[in-house]
Amino acid sequence: MAAVAFRRIDDETGSAALRRADPACPIDLVHLARQTLGDRSLEVELLALFDRQAGKIAAELSRLDGGEGQGWRVELAHKLKGSARAVGAFTVAAAAENYEHCARAGVLRPMDASRLVEAVAEVRAALRDLAG
């Protein structure tokens, strides 16, 4: 996948329109701005890294079946949870946390993986929209 490039969108007041908290956006861009101290180039870099990582991890977690790779499942879900929290993708973080707990307990259901994959797909679609 090619690197995602993000454009700067300014409103009529000169402040970034993307800074506004938008409940329809699955990424809390205000949180991300706080995490990066408003460094837009760092925001872009982190979102691009998250996009690639989330796609790879979601694909890997949906590919594993049965009892295969329980330790890897826990580790990958934990990694995704932390990355998602860092960039403000809290729906992905919650789905990854649920997946992690279920994998650790050995009670994963197909719906746990599908929720995680759907949450990642929603965030990645939003990132493509932001990249315009």
LINDA-V405517 format. One record per residue. SS is DSSP state (2 for helix, 1 for strand, 0 for the rest). PHI is phi in degrees with one decimal (* if undefined). BURIAL is # if it has 24 or more other ideal C-beta (glycine too) atoms within 12 Angstrom, else .. Layout:
BEGIN
SS,PHI,BURIAL ; SS,PHI,BURIAL
END
This chain:
BEGIN
0,*,. ; 0,-71.7,. ; 0,-63.6,. ; 0,-85.3,# ; 0,-108.5,. ; 0,-111.4,# ; 0,-96.5,. ; 0,-88.9,. ; 0,-118.4,. ; 1,-111.7,. ; 0,-92.2,. ; 0,-65.0,. ; 0,-88.7,. ; 0,92.4,. ; 0,-94.7,. ; 1,-68.5,. ; 2,-64.7,. ; 2,-72.3,# ; 2,-74.1,# ; 0,-69.5,. ; 0,-70.4,. ; 0,-118.5,. ; 0,-62.0,. ; 0,-79.8,. ; 0,-87.4,# ; 0,-76.1,# ; 0,-120.9,# ; 0,-82.6,# ; 2,-70.8,# ; 2,-68.5,. ; 2,-59.2,# ; 2,-60.3,# ; 2,-63.4,# ; 2,-66.4,. ; 2,-63.3,. ; 0,-100.8,. ; 0,54.6,. ; 0,76.1,. ; 0,-78.9,. ; 2,-63.0,. ; 2,-65.9,. ; 2,-68.3,. ; 2,-58.1,# ; 2,-59.9,# ; 2,-63.1,. ; 2,-65.3,# ; 2,-65.9,# ; 2,-65.5,# ; 2,-63.8,. ; 2,-62.5,# ; 2,-55.7,# ; 2,-65.1,. ; 2,-64.1,# ; 2,-62.2,# ; 2,-62.4,# ; 2,-65.3,. ; 2,-66.4,# ; 2,-61.0,# ; 2,-64.1,. ; 2,-65.4,# ; 2,-67.3,# ; 2,-75.6,# ; 2,-79.0,. ; 0,-69.0,# ; 0,-134.6,. ; 0,57.6,. ; 0,-85.6,. ; 0,-60.6,. ; 0,68.1,. ; 2,-57.7,. ; 2,-62.6,. ; 2,-66.0,. ; 2,-59.5,# ; 2,-60.9,# ; 2,-63.8,. ; 2,-65.7,# ; 2,-64.2,# ; 2,-63.9,# ; 2,-62.2,# ; 2,-65.3,# ; 2,-58.8,# ; 2,-65.0,. ; 2,-64.3,# ; 2,-63.5,# ; 2,-62.8,# ; 2,-63.5,# ; 2,-94.7,# ; 0,90.1,# ; 0,-93.3,# ; 2,-71.1,# ; 2,-69.9,# ; 2,-67.2,# ; 2,-60.0,# ; 2,-66.3,# ; 2,-65.3,# ; 2,-67.9,# ; 2,-64.3,# ; 2,-61.0,# ; 2,-60.0,# ; 2,-59.2,# ; 2,-64.3,. ; 2,-65.7,# ; 2,-65.4,# ; 2,-62.7,. ; 2,-84.2,. ; 0,74.8,. ; 0,-124.5,. ; 0,-66.2,# ; 0,-115.7,. ; 2,-54.8,. ; 2,-66.1,. ; 2,-65.7,# ; 2,-68.4,# ; 2,-67.1,. ; 2,-62.3,# ; 2,-65.9,# ; 2,-62.5,# ; 2,-64.6,. ; 2,-63.4,# ; 2,-64.4,# ; 2,-61.6,# ; 2,-64.0,# ; 2,-67.2,# ; 2,-65.3,# ; 2,-65.1,. ; 2,-63.3,# ; 2,-64.6,# ; 2,-64.7,. ; 2,-64.5,. ; 2,-65.8,# ; 2,-71.2,. ; 0,51.1,.
END
